[in-house]
Amino acid sequence: MKHLKTLDNIFFVMSLFGIIPLILAAFDIYRQQVQDYKIVFLFSLYIGVIGSFILKKYKTKKYEQLMRKGVPESTND
């Protein structure tokens, strides 16, 4: 499950990388620089949002499967 948390953090950072410049451009701050790389920021935002959505869906599906089967007891080795 640690890899899911890492992926979640990566998608969150990508979302921030995409949304912060677009918000600044909306307020006319660094608009020209953002305009030059708008496609990069939009793709980063889309990948971050879609990746977070897929992970959230995967986690809820996994949780539902565990609840249907019952949580297995851990074995002591």
Secondary structure by P-SEA (a helix, b strand, c coil): caaaaaaaaaaaaaaaaccaaaaaaaaccaaaaaaaaaaaaaaaaaaaaaaaaaaaaaaaaaaaaaaaacbbbbbcc
